[in-house]
Amino acid sequence: MAGAPKGNKSGVSLKDKELRQRAYKSFCAHLAKGKAIKSWWYQEGEYSCVWATMLSYIQDTIEFDPLQRTIAEAQGYNEWEEISELSAKGKNKANTASLQMVMRNKFGWDKEQQAKPVPNDPAINELLKGIKALKESDAS
């Protein structure tokens, strides 16, 4: 990815905490719509930020609550699941080939699935327990 030349001082990053939080809220809203990370950008006046910069910012889990991003990603997956479900039931006229492409890219259906370690985050662990409990209550 091409960037500004080393030493360039003309770019303005999101130095204000409240501005970064507004950008993070925009980032999470983007993901919640089911959109790809790489299509996100933020602009407010002379301040701007793209997805790669936001990913760098959100490594600071004190300032940026990772649970917000996790929930937004789950909402985004739900958006595409709803579209697929409605299409399968004949309730929308989604183009099947386009829908397959999106789902393959979004869910990695054409890639071998490997178990990823779950981070030891109490908030994520609570969310996972809640999801498991919901699944168990639906099964009974």
Secondary structure, 3 states (H helix, E strand, C coil): CCCCCCCCCCCCCCCCHHHHHHHHHHHHHHHHCCCCHHHCEEEECCEEEEHHHHHHHCCCCCCCCHHHHHHHHHHHHHHHHHHHHHHHCCCCCCCHHHHHHHHHHHHCCCCCCCCCCCCCCHHHHHHHHHHHHHHHHHHC
